[in-house]
Amino acid sequence: MLYLESTSTDPYYNLALEQVVFDGPGQLETCCMLWQNDNTIVVGKHQNTLQEVNMAYVREHDVRVARRLSGGGAVYHDMGNVNFTFIAPHEGGEMDFSSFCRPVAAALAELGVTTEISGRNDMTIDGRKFSGNSQYVKHGRVMHHGTILYDSDLSVVGQALKVPEDKITSKGLQSVRSRVTNVRPYVKEDFPTEAFLERLRNALWKMYPMKQLELTAEQKAQVEHLRATLYSTWDWNFGASPACQIVKKRRIEGCGQLEVHMDVEQGTLKTLHFYGDYFSMEEPEKLAELLLGCALEENALTERLNGVEPGRYFKGMDRDSLCRLLLQ
């Protein structure tokens, strides 16, 4: 088995790294990876990012949003979380999550932690989830990756993934929120995340005959290219979301009650209508027409609204309030 440990905490780099190793020519051996992302929400390939992420919290706390290649639900990563990946030959048949979770469960058992592999893709302690797992299968190989909440800030987990109660109709797979726990309270002796990662690494090396995987200069260049052209782009992380219909209801101080109806495709506004008890000097439908085709993204909206006075369409509304209404 090959072993690779990422020294980066950049989610876009790490997701690109996974893909380059997964696509590596002639690599028939199983590969094990350990890695961490700092302050990141990772959504599944088939999810609607707007449906999963608390955009107001994300912007305020500089949380990065990244989309992975595999399906499954949204998860929060910080430096109290450790991610593991197995890349292995796949001989067909159903996706098998348990065979890749068992080595991690065995490593945790050495630390005195009793775990269960439950549901279709979770690991739990006392019925509380500490690990979510997902898989991607292509060309006879499987990529299995999972999280281990060791000492994460669970209050941030709840806030970053708590979206406003807007009505969103989407074909995207929405996450099922579970009761979660950290592993740290259950270990026999208390130690920080860095020591946990080291013990997990040592346990895996004891279980399997492993050798260090060294990336070639070409592979390193491929990782940087993928990071720049795919994983860090708005088009991939937001624009790749399934088409959806969004209805938002907000009361804005000085303006009144507004109801916004949007159809969003590939992250851009296809239809937009406003309703409410606001006052206006010009018909808001003119503003809606101006915004059609605009990406539902802060810079794009700001540029499109350059020179526009929202107060003419909604008395008491300024540009920042209008952007927040559409984005949060």
C-alpha positions as a Markdown table, in Angstrom:
| # | Residue | x | y | z |
|---|---|---|---|---|
| 1 | Met | 0.0 | 0.0 | 0.0 |
| 2 | Leu | 1.2 | 3.5 | -0.8 |
| 3 | Tyr | 1.0 | 6.3 | 1.8 |
| 4 | Leu | 0.7 | 10.1 | 1.2 |
| 5 | Glu | 0.2 | 12.8 | 3.8 |
| 6 | Ser | -0.7 | 16.3 | 2.6 |
| 7 | Thr | 1.2 | 19.2 | 4.2 |
| 8 | Ser | -1.5 | 21.7 | 2.9 |
| 9 | Thr | -4.6 | 22.8 | 4.6 |
| 10 | Asp | -6.1 | 24.3 | 1.5 |
| 11 | Pro | -9.2 | 22.4 | 0.5 |
| 12 | Tyr | -8.8 | 23.2 | -3.2 |
| 13 | Tyr | -5.3 | 21.8 | -3.3 |
| 14 | Asn | -6.2 | 18.7 | -1.3 |
| 15 | Leu | -9.2 | 17.8 | -3.5 |
| 16 | Ala | -7.0 | 18.3 | -6.6 |
| 17 | Leu | -4.3 | 16.1 | -5.0 |
| 18 | Glu | -6.8 | 13.4 | -4.4 |
| 19 | Gln | -7.8 | 13.5 | -8.1 |
| 20 | Val | -4.3 | 13.4 | -9.4 |
| 21 | Val | -3.4 | 10.4 | -7.3 |
| 22 | Phe | -6.7 | 8.7 | -8.3 |
| 23 | Asp | -6.1 | 9.3 | -12.0 |
| 24 | Gly | -2.4 | 8.4 | -11.7 |
| 25 | Pro | -1.3 | 6.2 | -14.6 |
| 26 | Gly | -0.4 | 2.6 | -13.8 |
| 27 | Gln | -1.0 | 2.9 | -10.1 |
| 28 | Leu | -2.6 | -0.4 | -9.3 |
| 29 | Glu | -1.7 | -0.4 | -5.6 |
| 30 | Thr | -4.0 | 0.9 | -2.9 |
| 31 | Cys | -3.1 | 4.3 | -1.6 |
| 32 | Cys | -3.9 | 5.7 | 1.8 |
| 33 | Met | -3.9 | 9.5 | 2.4 |
| 34 | Leu | -4.3 | 11.6 | 5.5 |
| 35 | Trp | -5.0 | 15.3 | 5.2 |
| 36 | Gln | -6.7 | 18.3 | 6.8 |
| 37 | Asn | -8.6 | 21.4 | 5.6 |
| 38 | Asp | -8.9 | 24.6 | 7.6 |
| 39 | Asn | -12.2 | 26.4 | 8.0 |
| 40 | Thr | -14.0 | 24.8 | 5.0 |
| 41 | Ile | -17.4 | 23.4 | 4.0 |
| 42 | Val | -17.2 | 20.6 | 1.5 |
| 43 | Val | -20.3 | 19.7 | -0.4 |
| 44 | Gly | -21.1 | 16.6 | -2.4 |
| 45 | Lys | -20.9 | 16.6 | -6.2 |
| 46 | His | -24.6 | 16.4 | -6.7 |
| 47 | Gln | -25.7 | 19.0 | -4.1 |
| 48 | Asn | -27.0 | 22.5 | -4.4 |
| 49 | Thr | -24.5 | 24.6 | -2.6 |
| 50 | Leu | -27.1 | 27.3 | -1.8 |
| 51 | Gln | -29.2 | 24.7 | -0.1 |
| 52 | Glu | -26.4 | 23.5 | 2.1 |
| 53 | Val | -24.4 | 26.5 | 3.2 |
| 54 | Asn | -25.2 | 29.4 | 5.5 |
| 55 | Met | -23.8 | 32.1 | 3.1 |
| 56 | Ala | -24.0 | 34.9 | 5.6 |
| 57 | Tyr | -22.0 | 33.0 | 8.1 |
| 58 | Val | -19.5 | 31.8 | 5.4 |
| 59 | Arg | -18.8 | 35.4 | 4.3 |
| 60 | Glu | -18.5 | 36.8 | 7.8 |
| 61 | His | -16.1 | 34.1 | 9.0 |
| 62 | Asp | -14.2 | 33.6 | 5.8 |
| 63 | Val | -15.2 | 30.0 | 5.4 |
| 64 | Arg | -14.1 | 28.4 | 2.1 |
| 65 | Val | -16.6 | 26.3 | 0.2 |
| 66 | Ala | -15.4 | 23.4 | -2.0 |
| 67 | Arg | -17.2 | 20.8 | -4.0 |
| 68 | Arg | -15.7 | 17.3 | -4.2 |
| 69 | Leu | -16.0 | 14.7 | -6.9 |
| 70 | Ser | -18.0 | 12.2 | -4.8 |
| 71 | Gly | -21.6 | 12.2 | -3.8 |
| 72 | Gly | -23.0 | 12.4 | -0.3 |
| 73 | Gly | -23.7 | 15.3 | 2.0 |
| 74 | Ala | -22.1 | 18.5 | 3.2 |
| 75 | Val | -19.4 | 18.4 | 5.9 |
| 76 | Tyr | -17.5 | 21.1 | 7.8 |
| 77 | His | -13.7 | 20.8 | 8.2 |
| 78 | Asp | -11.4 | 22.6 | 10.6 |
| 79 | Met | -8.0 | 21.8 | 12.1 |
| 80 | Gly | -9.7 | 19.6 | 14.7 |
| 81 | Asn | -10.9 | 17.3 | 12.0 |
| 82 | Val | -8.7 | 14.7 | 10.2 |
| 83 | Asn | -9.6 | 13.4 | 6.7 |
| 84 | Phe | -8.6 | 10.0 | 5.4 |
| 85 | Thr | -8.7 | 8.7 | 1.8 |
| 86 | Phe | -8.3 | 5.2 | 0.4 |
| 87 | Ile | -7.8 | 4.8 | -3.4 |
| 88 | Ala | -8.0 | 1.2 | -4.5 |
| 89 | Pro | -8.9 | -1.0 | -7.5 |
| 90 | His | -12.6 | -1.6 | -7.8 |
| 91 | Glu | -13.8 | -4.9 | -9.2 |
| 92 | Gly | -17.4 | -3.8 | -9.8 |
| 93 | Gly | -20.5 | -4.5 | -7.7 |
| 94 | Glu | -22.0 | -2.3 | -5.0 |
| 95 | Met | -20.2 | 0.5 | -3.2 |
| 96 | Asp | -18.6 | -1.0 | -0.1 |
| 97 | Phe | -18.1 | 1.7 | 2.6 |
| 98 | Ser | -17.5 | -0.7 | 5.6 |
| 99 | Ser | -14.3 | -2.2 | 4.3 |
| 100 | Phe | -12.6 | 1.2 | 4.2 |
| 101 | Cys | -14.1 | 2.3 | 7.5 |
| 102 | Arg | -12.9 | -0.8 | 9.4 |
| 103 | Pro | -9.2 | 0.2 | 9.4 |
| 104 | Val | -10.0 | 3.5 | 11.0 |
| 105 | Ala | -12.4 | 1.9 | 13.5 |
| 106 | Ala | -9.5 | -0.5 | 14.4 |
| 107 | Ala | -7.1 | 2.3 | 14.8 |
| 108 | Leu | -9.5 | 4.1 | 17.1 |
| 109 | Ala | -10.0 | 0.9 | 19.1 |
| 110 | Glu | -6.3 | 1.0 | 20.0 |
| 111 | Leu | -7.0 | 4.4 | 21.6 |
| 112 | Gly | -9.8 | 2.9 | 23.7 |
| 113 | Val | -12.6 | 4.3 | 21.5 |
| 114 | Thr | -15.5 | 1.9 | 20.7 |
| 115 | Thr | -17.1 | 2.8 | 17.4 |
| 116 | Glu | -19.9 | 1.5 | 15.1 |
| 117 | Ile | -20.2 | 1.6 | 11.4 |
| 118 | Ser | -23.8 | 2.6 | 11.0 |
| 119 | Gly | -26.2 | 3.5 | 8.2 |
| 120 | Arg | -24.9 | 3.6 | 4.7 |
| 121 | Asn | -21.8 | 5.7 | 5.2 |
| 122 | Asp | -21.4 | 6.9 | 8.9 |
| 123 | Met | -19.3 | 6.0 | 11.8 |
| 124 | Thr | -20.7 | 6.7 | 15.3 |
| 125 | Ile | -19.8 | 6.7 | 19.0 |
| 126 | Asp | -22.8 | 6.2 | 21.4 |
| 127 | Gly | -25.1 | 6.8 | 18.5 |
| 128 | Arg | -23.5 | 10.2 | 17.6 |
| 129 | Lys | -21.8 | 10.7 | 14.2 |
| 130 | Phe | -18.1 | 11.5 | 14.1 |
| 131 | Ser | -17.3 | 10.4 | 10.6 |
| 132 | Gly | -19.1 | 10.9 | 7.3 |
| 133 | Asn | -17.9 | 9.0 | 4.2 |
| 134 | Ser | -18.3 | 9.2 | 0.5 |
| 135 | Gln | -17.0 | 7.4 | -2.6 |
| 136 | Tyr | -16.3 | 8.0 | -6.3 |
| 137 | Val | -15.9 | 5.1 | -8.7 |
| 138 | Lys | -14.4 | 5.5 | -12.2 |
| 139 | His | -12.3 | 3.4 | -14.6 |
| 140 | Gly | -11.9 | 0.4 | -12.3 |
| 141 | Arg | -10.8 | 2.4 | -9.3 |
| 142 | Val | -12.6 | 3.7 | -6.2 |
| 143 | Met | -11.8 | 6.8 | -4.1 |
| 144 | His | -13.2 | 6.5 | -0.5 |
| 145 | His | -12.8 | 9.5 | 1.8 |
| 146 | Gly | -14.1 | 10.2 | 5.2 |
| 147 | Thr | -13.9 | 12.7 | 8.0 |
| 148 | Ile | -12.9 | 12.2 | 11.7 |
| 149 | Leu | -14.2 | 14.9 | 14.0 |
| 150 | Tyr | -11.5 | 14.7 | 16.7 |
| 151 | Asp | -11.6 | 18.1 | 18.3 |
| 152 | Ser | -13.7 | 20.3 | 15.9 |
| 153 | Asp | -15.6 | 23.4 | 17.0 |
| 154 | Leu | -19.1 | 21.8 | 16.8 |
| 155 | Ser | -20.8 | 25.2 | 17.3 |
| 156 | Val | -19.3 | 26.3 | 14.0 |
| 157 | Val | -20.4 | 23.1 | 12.4 |
| 158 | Gly | -24.0 | 23.9 | 13.3 |
| 159 | Gln | -23.8 | 27.5 | 12.2 |
| 160 | Ala | -22.0 | 27.1 | 9.0 |
| 161 | Leu | -24.4 | 24.4 | 7.8 |
| 162 | Lys | -27.6 | 26.0 | 9.1 |
| 163 | Val | -29.2 | 27.7 | 6.1 |
| 164 | Pro | -32.1 | 30.2 | 6.4 |
| 165 | Glu | -35.5 | 28.7 | 6.2 |
| 166 | Asp | -36.1 | 29.7 | 2.5 |
| 167 | Lys | -38.1 | 27.5 | 0.3 |
| 168 | Ile | -35.6 | 25.8 | -2.1 |
| 169 | Thr | -36.9 | 23.3 | -4.7 |
| 170 | Ser | -33.9 | 21.5 | -6.2 |
| 171 | Lys | -32.9 | 18.2 | -7.7 |
| 172 | Gly | -29.8 | 18.3 | -5.6 |
| 173 | Leu | -29.3 | 15.8 | -2.8 |
| 174 | Gln | -29.8 | 17.6 | 0.5 |
| 175 | Ser | -27.8 | 16.6 | 3.5 |
| 176 | Val | -29.5 | 14.9 | 6.4 |
| 177 | Arg | -28.3 | 16.5 | 9.6 |
| 178 | Ser | -27.2 | 14.1 | 12.3 |
| 179 | Arg | -26.2 | 14.5 | 16.0 |
| 180 | Val | -22.5 | 14.7 | 16.0 |
| 181 | Thr | -19.7 | 14.3 | 18.5 |
| 182 | Asn | -15.9 | 14.7 | 18.7 |
| 183 | Val | -13.7 | 11.7 | 19.3 |
| 184 | Arg | -11.4 | 13.4 | 21.8 |
| 185 | Pro | -13.6 | 13.0 | 24.9 |
| 186 | Tyr | -13.6 | 9.2 | 24.4 |
| 187 | Val | -9.8 | 8.5 | 24.1 |
| 188 | Lys | -8.1 | 6.8 | 27.0 |
| 189 | Glu | -5.6 | 9.6 | 27.4 |
| 190 | Asp | -6.1 | 13.2 | 26.4 |
| 191 | Phe | -4.0 | 14.6 | 23.6 |
| 192 | Pro | -4.3 | 17.3 | 20.8 |
| 193 | Thr | -5.3 | 16.7 | 17.2 |
| 194 | Glu | -1.7 | 16.7 | 16.0 |
| 195 | Ala | -0.9 | 13.8 | 18.3 |
| 196 | Phe | -4.1 | 12.0 | 17.2 |
| 197 | Leu | -3.1 | 12.3 | 13.5 |
| 198 | Glu | 0.3 | 10.8 | 14.4 |
| 199 | Arg | -1.2 | 7.9 | 16.3 |
| 200 | Leu | -3.7 | 7.3 | 13.5 |
| 201 | Arg | -0.8 | 7.3 | 11.0 |
| 202 | Asn | 1.2 | 4.9 | 13.1 |
| 203 | Ala | -1.7 | 2.5 | 13.6 |
| 204 | Leu | -2.3 | 2.4 | 9.8 |
| 205 | Trp | 1.4 | 1.7 | 9.1 |
| 206 | Lys | 1.2 | -1.2 | 11.6 |
| 207 | Met | -1.8 | -2.7 | 9.9 |
| 208 | Tyr | -0.5 | -2.5 | 6.4 |
| 209 | Pro | 2.9 | -2.8 | 4.7 |
| 210 | Met | 3.1 | 0.7 | 3.3 |
| 211 | Lys | 5.7 | 2.8 | 1.4 |
| 212 | Gln | 5.8 | 6.5 | 1.0 |
| 213 | Leu | 4.3 | 7.8 | -2.3 |
| 214 | Glu | 6.5 | 10.5 | -3.9 |
| 215 | Leu | 4.7 | 12.7 | -6.5 |
| 216 | Thr | 6.6 | 13.4 | -9.7 |
| 217 | Ala | 7.2 | 17.0 | -10.8 |
| 218 | Glu | 4.6 | 16.5 | -13.5 |
| 219 | Gln | 2.0 | 15.3 | -10.9 |
| 220 | Lys | 2.7 | 18.3 | -8.7 |
| 221 | Ala | 2.1 | 20.6 | -11.7 |
| 222 | Gln | -1.1 | 18.8 | -12.4 |
| 223 | Val | -2.3 | 19.3 | -8.8 |
| 224 | Glu | -1.6 | 23.1 | -9.1 |
| 225 | His | -3.4 | 23.2 | -12.5 |
| 226 | Leu | -6.5 | 21.4 | -11.2 |
| 227 | Arg | -6.6 | 23.6 | -8.2 |
| 228 | Ala | -6.5 | 26.8 | -10.2 |
| 229 | Thr | -8.8 | 25.8 | -13.1 |
| 230 | Leu | -11.4 | 23.7 | -11.3 |
| 231 | Tyr | -11.5 | 23.2 | -7.6 |
| 232 | Ser | -11.0 | 26.8 | -6.5 |
| 233 | Thr | -13.4 | 28.3 | -9.1 |
| 234 | Trp | -16.9 | 29.7 | -8.5 |
| 235 | Asp | -18.2 | 27.8 | -11.5 |
| 236 | Trp | -17.3 | 24.4 | -9.9 |
| 237 | Asn | -18.3 | 25.2 | -6.3 |
| 238 | Phe | -21.5 | 27.2 | -7.0 |
| 239 | Gly | -22.2 | 27.2 | -10.7 |
| 240 | Ala | -22.2 | 23.4 | -10.9 |
| 241 | Ser | -25.2 | 23.2 | -8.5 |
| 242 | Pro | -28.4 | 21.6 | -10.0 |
| 243 | Ala | -31.1 | 24.0 | -11.2 |
| 244 | Cys | -33.3 | 25.2 | -8.4 |
| 245 | Gln | -36.2 | 27.4 | -7.5 |
| 246 | Ile | -35.8 | 29.7 | -4.5 |
| 247 | Val | -38.3 | 31.7 | -2.5 |
| 248 | Lys | -37.1 | 34.1 | 0.1 |
| 249 | Lys | -39.1 | 36.1 | 2.6 |
| 250 | Arg | -37.3 | 38.9 | 4.4 |
| 251 | Arg | -38.3 | 42.0 | 6.3 |
| 252 | Ile | -35.8 | 44.8 | 5.6 |
| 253 | Glu | -35.7 | 47.8 | 8.0 |
| 254 | Gly | -36.9 | 51.0 | 6.3 |
| 255 | Cys | -38.1 | 49.1 | 3.3 |
| 256 | Gly | -40.8 | 46.6 | 4.3 |
| 257 | Gln | -41.6 | 42.9 | 3.7 |
| 258 | Leu | -40.1 | 41.4 | 0.5 |
| 259 | Glu | -40.6 | 38.1 | -1.1 |
| 260 | Val | -38.1 | 37.1 | -3.8 |
| 261 | His | -38.8 | 34.3 | -6.3 |
| 262 | Met | -35.8 | 33.1 | -8.3 |
| 263 | Asp | -35.0 | 30.3 | -10.8 |
| 264 | Val | -31.3 | 29.6 | -10.7 |
| 265 | Glu | -29.4 | 27.5 | -13.3 |
| 266 | Gln | -25.7 | 26.9 | -13.3 |
| 267 | Gly | -25.5 | 29.5 | -10.6 |
| 268 | Thr | -27.0 | 32.3 | -12.7 |
| 269 | Leu | -30.4 | 34.0 | -12.4 |
| 270 | Lys | -32.8 | 32.8 | -15.1 |
| 271 | Thr | -36.0 | 34.3 | -13.6 |
| 272 | Leu | -36.5 | 36.9 | -10.8 |
| 273 | His | -39.6 | 38.4 | -9.4 |
| 274 | Phe | -40.3 | 40.6 | -6.3 |
| 275 | Tyr | -43.4 | 40.9 | -4.2 |
| 276 | Gly | -44.2 | 42.7 | -1.0 |
| 277 | Asp | -45.5 | 45.8 | 0.8 |
| 278 | Tyr | -42.6 | 48.1 | -0.3 |
| 279 | Phe | -43.0 | 51.4 | -2.1 |
| 280 | Ser | -41.3 | 52.2 | -5.4 |
| 281 | Met | -40.8 | 54.9 | -7.9 |
| 282 | Glu | -39.9 | 52.5 | -10.7 |
| 283 | Glu | -41.2 | 49.0 | -11.4 |
| 284 | Pro | -39.0 | 46.4 | -9.7 |
| 285 | Glu | -39.5 | 44.1 | -12.8 |
| 286 | Lys | -37.1 | 46.5 | -14.6 |
| 287 | Leu | -34.5 | 45.8 | -12.0 |
| 288 | Ala | -35.2 | 42.0 | -12.3 |
| 289 | Glu | -34.6 | 42.2 | -16.1 |
| 290 | Leu | -31.3 | 43.9 | -15.5 |
| 291 | Leu | -30.2 | 41.1 | -13.2 |
| 292 | Leu | -31.2 | 38.2 | -15.4 |
| 293 | Gly | -28.2 | 36.1 | -16.5 |
| 294 | Cys | -26.1 | 37.4 | -13.6 |
| 295 | Ala | -24.1 | 34.9 | -11.5 |
| 296 | Leu | -25.5 | 34.7 | -8.0 |
| 297 | Glu | -22.2 | 35.8 | -6.6 |
| 298 | Glu | -21.2 | 39.0 | -4.8 |
| 299 | Asn | -18.7 | 40.5 | -7.3 |
| 300 | Ala | -20.9 | 39.7 | -10.3 |
| 301 | Leu | -24.0 | 41.3 | -8.6 |
| 302 | Thr | -22.0 | 44.4 | -7.5 |
| 303 | Glu | -20.7 | 44.9 | -11.0 |
| 304 | Arg | -24.1 | 44.4 | -12.6 |
| 305 | Leu | -25.6 | 46.9 | -10.1 |
| 306 | Asn | -23.0 | 49.6 | -10.8 |
| 307 | Gly | -24.8 | 52.9 | -11.3 |
| 308 | Val | -28.1 | 51.4 | -10.2 |
| 309 | Glu | -30.1 | 53.0 | -7.4 |
| 310 | Pro | -32.0 | 50.2 | -5.6 |
| 311 | Gly | -33.9 | 52.8 | -3.6 |
| 312 | Arg | -35.8 | 53.8 | -6.8 |
| 313 | Tyr | -37.3 | 50.2 | -6.9 |
| 314 | Phe | -37.6 | 49.6 | -3.2 |
| 315 | Lys | -37.8 | 52.7 | -1.0 |
| 316 | Gly | -35.3 | 52.5 | 1.8 |
| 317 | Met | -33.1 | 49.8 | 0.0 |
| 318 | Asp | -29.4 | 50.3 | -0.7 |
| 319 | Arg | -27.1 | 48.2 | -2.8 |
| 320 | Asp | -25.6 | 46.2 | 0.0 |
| 321 | Ser | -29.0 | 45.3 | 1.4 |
| 322 | Leu | -30.2 | 44.2 | -2.1 |
| 323 | Cys | -27.1 | 42.0 | -2.5 |
| 324 | Arg | -27.6 | 40.4 | 0.9 |
| 325 | Leu | -31.2 | 39.8 | 0.1 |
| 326 | Leu | -30.3 | 37.8 | -3.0 |
| 327 | Leu | -27.3 | 36.0 | -1.6 |
| 328 | Gln | -28.1 | 35.1 | 2.0 |
